[in-house]
Amino acid sequence: MRWRGQSIGEKDASALPGLETLEGLVRSVTTPEFQGVTFHEVHAKSALNHVPAMSAMPFDWTVNPYRGCTHACSYCFARNTHTYLDLDAGRDFDSQVVVKVNVADVLRRELAKPTWAREPVALGTNTDPYQRAEGRYRLMPEIIGALAESRTPLSILTKGTLLRRDLPLLADAATRVPISLAMSIAVFDDALQAAIEPGTPSAAARLATVRAATDAGFRVSVFLMPLLPHITDSAPAIDDALARIRAAGATRVVFGALHLRPGAKEWFWQWLERDHPELVPAYRGLYPGASAYAPEGYRKMLAARVRPLLRRHGLGGGAEEEVENRPPRAGPVRTTARGARAAPTPRGEALAATRLF
């Protein structure tokens, strides 16, 4: 791995924050609780990540306490980031997890700088901050505390039911800063979920977490993403998913078609060829060559299918690209517009349309 191959003090500009030098690596840990997983504990030099200006993301700052994810979602767009560490985007991404053990201390120092403008910070935009490792390392309570103490708005997108542990802390923090919570639930069939995202909690467990967050006073969004062509995108399947989401208390749904970026595409293809070989020709047609996105015609068809169902179930939201690019609205509603300043909002009003897929 790249950080092991460096000389002491030698910097590597292409490495992820915290892994630029050999000194960043504290130790590598294996434990019976996480069979087959190695945690690489590092001392990070930075916590706040600035999103490049050319990015389509509707936020400017992120914090990522982990790299790699035991949720093991075949389609995860972040897989290719592991290649920066000379690890592969497949099995290594699922089993070699980098943990920034000092991330909260570094974050507090960065937030204390006079230049910090208290812009919204998104958590869960790369790998999940509430993956199972969080039960061991407990990094999120200190991160939430640091952001709240500095009066920095924050958003969390997760597939992890560990979010429930921190709901009292988040409810308290929400009295001081705007907080947005979103749960990502792509698959509602248990067998399919176990095959394509084997390390995630079940849809039922995630919906129970949505209910718990709603009962704690938050307006929770659900990211119905990615919708898998010819697998989870039928009208009956979407209707059932939206009914369950609404029953759990969510107020808003963001939906979108599968993206297959480099790293994720190769790993997803292996799953598809093994579990659904009959669909390989259709997927080759939808995602030819290096194409990462479903064609516009498919996305329009999907939107036309989902929008009436959203209305039927009384849910706000919309397609991923619509939500991300929506212009600022008047009134006390925080929008997804980048750089926009917002008035105080009801607890849980969306700060940003973040991605975790």
LUMMINU-728179 format. One line per 3 residues: number of its first residue (from 1); their letters; for each residue x, y, z of C-alpha. Coordinates in nm, 4 decimals. Layout:
# residues N
NUM) a) X,Y,Z  ...
***
This chain:
# residues 357
1) mrw) 0.0000,0.0000,0.0000  0.1239,0.3473,-0.0840  0.1689,0.4791,0.2694
4) rgq) 0.3781,0.1770,0.3702  0.6063,0.2272,0.0733  0.7071,0.5829,0.1559
7) sig) 1.0222,0.7022,0.3189  0.9808,0.8829,0.6507  0.8897,1.2444,0.5889
10) ekd) 0.8311,1.1948,0.2179  0.5064,1.3539,0.1020  0.2694,1.2127,-0.1564
13) asa) 0.0408,1.4784,-0.3012  -0.1910,1.2191,-0.4532  -0.2639,1.0411,-0.1242
16) lpg) -0.5818,1.1051,0.0699  -0.5770,1.3481,0.3660  -0.4008,1.1850,0.6601
19) let) -0.1987,0.9419,0.4481  0.0528,1.1791,0.2911  0.3392,1.0592,0.5116
22) leg) 0.4390,0.7419,0.6921  0.3804,0.9141,1.0249  0.0099,0.9350,0.9461
25) lvr) -0.0338,0.5621,0.9959  -0.0727,0.4803,1.3654  -0.1474,0.1077,1.3408
28) svt) -0.3424,-0.1513,1.1446  -0.6020,-0.3443,1.3432  -0.7966,-0.6651,1.2927
31) tpe) -1.0643,-0.7866,1.5324  -1.2918,-1.0940,1.5511  -1.5961,-0.8643,1.5475
34) fqg) -1.5050,-0.7630,1.1891  -1.3956,-1.0876,1.0279  -1.1864,-1.0209,0.7183
37) vtf) -1.1680,-0.6431,0.7750  -0.8537,-0.4443,0.8546  -0.8763,-0.0948,1.0026
40) hev) -0.5863,0.1370,0.9250  -0.5845,0.4037,1.1949  -0.4279,0.7299,1.0785
43) hak) -0.3639,1.0769,1.2168  -0.5246,1.3094,0.9651  -0.3702,1.6460,0.8862
46) sal) -0.7008,1.7901,0.7685  -1.0675,1.7260,0.8377  -1.2580,1.9782,0.6262
49) nhv) -1.2465,1.8907,0.2569  -1.3226,2.1658,0.0080  -1.5336,2.0478,-0.2862
52) pam) -1.3777,2.1520,-0.6195  -1.5519,2.4452,-0.7832  -1.6280,2.2430,-1.0973
55) sam) -1.8195,1.9816,-0.8971  -2.1970,1.9516,-0.9361  -2.2324,1.8962,-0.5617
58) pfd) -2.4607,2.1557,-0.3978  -2.2271,2.2092,-0.1016  -1.8716,2.3287,-0.0602
61) wtv) -1.7409,2.1420,0.2448  -1.7372,1.7810,0.3601  -1.5924,1.5756,0.6454
64) npy) -1.5131,1.2076,0.5846  -1.3965,1.0225,0.8980  -1.3564,0.6925,0.7071
67) rgc) -1.2191,0.5757,0.3731  -1.3531,0.2461,0.2461  -1.6805,0.1002,0.3704
70) tha) -1.7950,-0.2347,0.5032  -2.1419,-0.1745,0.3618  -1.9873,-0.3267,0.0483
73) csy) -2.2428,-0.1820,-0.1949  -2.1551,-0.3117,-0.5405  -2.2521,0.0173,-0.7029
76) cfa) -2.0761,0.2589,-0.4608  -1.9334,0.5519,-0.6578  -1.6550,0.6076,-0.4005
79) rnt) -1.4825,0.2779,-0.4804  -1.2284,0.4348,-0.7120  -1.0892,0.6538,-0.4317
82) hty) -0.9242,0.3448,-0.2851  -0.6975,0.3197,-0.5877  -0.5276,0.6401,-0.4657
85) ldl) -0.3852,0.4226,-0.1854  -0.2701,0.1474,-0.4222  -0.5651,-0.0605,-0.3008
88) dag) -0.8222,-0.2037,-0.5383  -1.1708,-0.0644,-0.5858  -1.3332,-0.4023,-0.5231
91) rdf) -1.2659,-0.6258,-0.2243  -1.0117,-0.3865,-0.0691  -1.2679,-0.1057,-0.0591
94) dsq) -1.4966,-0.3337,0.1444  -1.2305,-0.4726,0.3765  -0.9440,-0.2194,0.4108
97) vvv) -1.0957,0.0749,0.5992  -0.8967,0.3879,0.6793  -1.0003,0.5501,1.0090
100) kvn) -0.9034,0.9100,1.0871  -0.8866,0.8627,1.4623  -0.8035,1.2287,1.5373
103) vad) -1.0537,1.3801,1.2956  -1.2569,1.5635,1.5617  -0.9519,1.7340,1.7134
106) vlr) -0.8334,1.8474,1.3720  -1.1836,1.9649,1.2841  -1.2071,2.1769,1.5987
109) rel) -0.8820,2.3515,1.5102  -1.0017,2.4213,1.1570  -1.3404,2.5502,1.2717
112) akp) -1.1712,2.7842,1.5195  -0.9831,2.9703,1.2455  -1.1016,3.3308,1.1952
115) twa) -1.1401,3.2589,0.8227  -1.4042,2.9884,0.8778  -1.7353,3.1295,0.7470
118) rep) -1.9656,2.8647,0.8999  -2.0719,2.7295,0.5630  -2.2763,2.4066,0.5656
121) val) -2.0741,2.0875,0.6029  -2.1944,1.7573,0.4543  -2.1224,1.4183,0.6113
124) gtn) -2.1794,1.0966,0.4208  -2.0853,1.2247,0.0772  -1.8051,0.9774,0.0142
127) tdp) -1.8209,0.6786,0.2488  -2.0750,0.6249,0.5234  -1.9974,0.7924,0.8585
130) yqr) -2.2316,0.5439,1.0310  -2.0905,0.2236,0.8852  -2.0300,-0.0519,1.1413
133) aeg) -1.6819,0.0775,1.2271  -1.8460,0.3801,1.3890  -1.9740,0.1521,1.6645
136) ryr) -1.6109,0.0801,1.7511  -1.4511,0.4228,1.6966  -1.7334,0.6640,1.7938
139) lmp) -1.6015,0.9520,1.5831  -1.9363,1.1082,1.4954  -2.0408,1.2415,1.8390
142) eii) -1.7277,1.4553,1.8581  -1.7655,1.5685,1.4969  -2.1276,1.6702,1.5563
145) gal) -2.0285,1.8456,1.8777  -1.7484,2.0379,1.7069  -1.9753,2.1574,1.4265
148) aes) -2.2570,2.2562,1.6615  -2.0258,2.4399,1.9013  -1.8871,2.6435,1.6107
151) rtp) -2.2410,2.7196,1.4845  -2.1741,2.5354,1.1591  -2.4818,2.3872,0.9826
154) lsi) -2.4481,2.0208,0.8938  -2.6161,1.7488,0.6926  -2.5863,1.3727,0.7334
157) ltk) -2.6665,1.1118,0.4710  -2.6315,0.7509,0.5806  -2.7421,0.3918,0.5386
160) gtl) -2.6435,0.3185,0.8973  -2.8851,0.2587,1.1827  -2.6119,0.3703,1.4240
163) lrr) -2.7534,0.7151,1.3578  -3.0128,0.6337,1.6256  -2.7413,0.6353,1.8922
166) dlp) -2.6707,1.0030,1.8237  -3.0278,1.1315,1.7887  -3.0324,1.2917,2.1378
169) lla) -2.7045,1.4690,2.0585  -2.8345,1.5787,1.7185  -3.1620,1.7026,1.8683
172) daa) -2.9673,1.9145,2.1149  -2.7346,2.0433,1.8423  -3.0372,2.1331,1.6266
175) trv) -3.1366,2.3953,1.8835  -2.8206,2.5835,1.7826  -2.7642,2.5075,1.4134
178) pis) -2.9673,2.3798,1.1171  -2.9289,2.0036,1.0782  -3.0458,1.7905,0.7868
181) lam) -3.0841,1.4121,0.8115  -3.1296,1.1763,0.5196  -3.1416,0.7984,0.4976
184) sia) -3.0338,0.6159,0.1824  -3.2496,0.3130,0.0976  -3.2051,0.1749,-0.2512
187) vfd) -3.3365,-0.1812,-0.2167  -3.6500,-0.3009,-0.0376  -3.6229,-0.6689,-0.1241
190) dal) -3.4248,-0.8462,0.1495  -3.2664,-1.1091,-0.0750  -3.1558,-0.8523,-0.3326
193) qaa) -3.0277,-0.6217,-0.0595  -2.8172,-0.9030,0.0884  -2.6680,-0.9705,-0.2548
196) iep) -2.5920,-0.6201,-0.3767  -2.5164,-0.4349,-0.0505  -2.4398,-0.7181,0.1932
199) gtp) -2.2984,-0.5049,0.4747  -2.5944,-0.2695,0.5097  -2.8793,-0.2873,0.7606
202) saa) -3.2092,-0.4104,0.6176  -3.4571,-0.1680,0.4657  -3.6883,-0.2323,0.7621
205) arl) -3.4134,-0.1347,1.0074  -3.3365,0.1814,0.8119  -3.7058,0.2743,0.7976
208) atv) -3.7243,0.2253,1.1751  -3.4354,0.4716,1.2021  -3.6257,0.7192,0.9846
211) raa) -3.9198,0.6833,1.2234  -3.6946,0.7357,1.5264  -3.5453,1.0508,1.3734
214) tda) -3.8910,1.1776,1.2829  -4.0111,1.1158,1.6383  -3.7075,1.3105,1.7600
217) gfr) -3.8348,1.6133,1.5699  -3.6443,1.5942,1.2426  -3.7882,1.6254,0.8930
220) vsv) -3.6143,1.3307,0.7302  -3.5416,1.2790,0.3621  -3.4954,0.9397,0.1997
223) flm) -3.2667,0.8871,-0.0964  -3.4305,0.6227,-0.3151  -3.1087,0.5754,-0.5026
226) pll) -2.9873,0.4155,-0.7078  -3.2889,0.2739,-0.8862  -3.1593,-0.0266,-1.0794
229) phi) -3.2870,-0.0589,-1.4380  -3.5004,-0.3717,-1.4903  -3.4520,-0.4708,-1.1249
232) tds) -3.5990,-0.2100,-0.8862  -3.7437,0.0485,-1.1248  -4.0908,-0.0958,-1.1906
235) apa) -4.3946,0.1131,-1.0927  -4.5189,-0.1466,-0.8386  -4.1771,-0.1682,-0.6732
238) idd) -4.1434,0.2096,-0.6506  -4.5006,0.2470,-0.5261  -4.4366,-0.0046,-0.2488
241) ala) -4.1104,0.1664,-0.1522  -4.2740,0.5104,-0.1340  -4.5627,0.3759,0.0740
244) rir) -4.3166,0.2332,0.3263  -4.1100,0.5509,0.3271  -4.4166,0.7653,0.3928
247) aag) -4.5351,0.5330,0.6696  -4.1962,0.5759,0.8383  -4.2544,0.9506,0.8596
250) atr) -4.0215,1.0814,0.5892  -4.1322,1.4016,0.4183  -3.9098,1.4082,0.1120
253) vvf) -3.7657,1.1610,-0.1388  -3.4799,1.2108,-0.3807  -3.4630,0.9492,-0.6554
256) gal) -3.2207,0.8739,-0.9325  -3.0972,0.6075,-1.1703  -2.7888,0.3970,-1.1167
259) hlr) -2.4524,0.5634,-1.1838  -2.1614,0.3415,-1.2819  -1.8381,0.5338,-1.2478
262) pga) -1.4903,0.3839,-1.2873  -1.4142,0.1375,-1.0104  -1.7795,0.0887,-0.9284
265) kew) -1.8619,-0.0087,-1.2850  -1.6172,-0.2978,-1.2977  -1.7246,-0.4298,-0.9546
268) fwq) -2.0974,-0.3944,-1.0304  -2.0466,-0.5729,-1.3624  -1.9069,-0.8744,-1.1792
271) wle) -2.2161,-0.8864,-0.9570  -2.4514,-0.8469,-1.2550  -2.2807,-1.1199,-1.4570
274) rdh) -2.2987,-1.3554,-1.1583  -2.6510,-1.2806,-1.0300  -2.8363,-1.1483,-1.3361
277) pel) -2.6563,-1.2602,-1.6525  -2.9803,-1.2232,-1.8480  -2.9627,-0.8451,-1.7910
280) vpa) -2.6049,-0.7960,-1.9082  -2.7020,-0.7058,-2.2696  -2.9564,-0.4485,-2.1491
283) yrg) -2.7034,-0.2898,-1.9159  -2.4387,-0.2862,-2.1865  -2.6861,-0.0860,-2.3920
286) lyp) -2.7653,0.1564,-2.1095  -2.4048,0.2046,-1.9945  -2.1879,0.1501,-2.3036
289) gas) -1.8120,0.1834,-2.2927  -1.6991,0.4406,-2.0369  -2.0461,0.5898,-1.9927
292) aya) -2.1289,0.6360,-1.6223  -2.4861,0.7606,-1.6496  -2.8076,0.6161,-1.7819
295) peg) -2.9202,0.7870,-2.1042  -3.1425,1.0914,-2.0832  -3.4374,0.9037,-2.2318
298) yrk) -3.4288,0.6473,-1.9521  -3.3986,0.9165,-1.6846  -3.6961,1.1048,-1.8289
301) mla) -3.8997,0.7856,-1.8332  -3.8041,0.7158,-1.4720  -3.9013,1.0669,-1.3618
304) arv) -4.2366,1.0378,-1.5386  -4.2968,0.7115,-1.3531  -4.1946,0.8350,-1.0076
307) rpl) -4.3389,1.1882,-0.9900  -4.7081,1.0834,-0.9845  -4.6282,0.8270,-0.7154
310) lrr) -4.4595,1.0933,-0.5032  -4.7752,1.3043,-0.5286  -4.9953,1.0051,-0.4459
313) hgl) -4.8038,0.9457,-0.1246  -4.7792,1.3124,-0.0292  -4.4009,1.3243,-0.0513
316) ggg) -4.1870,1.6182,-0.1581  -3.8571,1.5958,-0.3381  -3.7863,1.4905,-0.6919
319) aee) -3.5210,1.3627,-0.9267  -3.1594,1.3874,-0.8191  -3.0630,1.6396,-1.0871
322) eve) -3.3683,1.8562,-1.0186  -3.3030,1.8748,-0.6456  -2.9325,1.9435,-0.6851
325) nrp) -2.9769,2.2235,-0.9373  -3.2871,2.3920,-0.7967  -3.2393,2.7689,-0.7572
328) pra) -3.2769,2.9401,-0.4175  -3.6328,2.9872,-0.2934  -3.7679,3.2828,-0.1036
331) gpv) -3.8574,3.2499,0.2616  -3.7124,3.0643,0.5586  -3.6135,2.7512,0.3716
334) rtt) -3.2558,2.6356,0.3315  -3.1940,2.5467,-0.0292  -2.9454,2.3324,-0.2146
337) arg) -2.7924,2.6352,-0.3853  -2.4200,2.6479,-0.3339  -2.2989,2.9495,-0.1401
340) ara) -2.6517,3.0639,-0.0529  -2.7059,3.2107,0.2917  -3.0214,3.0880,0.4579
343) apt) -3.2464,3.2031,0.7361  -3.3180,2.9716,1.0322  -3.5112,2.6653,0.9217
346) prg) -3.7344,2.3995,1.0712  -3.5253,2.1174,1.2114  -3.4154,1.8854,0.9336
349) eal) -3.4917,2.1079,0.6331  -3.2593,1.9909,0.3585  -2.9176,2.1541,0.3467
352) aat) -2.7952,1.9651,0.0456  -2.8672,1.6815,-0.1922  -2.5753,1.4615,-0.0947
355) rlf) -2.4669,1.1313,-0.2497  -2.3836,0.8017,-0.0947  -2.4080,0.5510,-0.3749
***
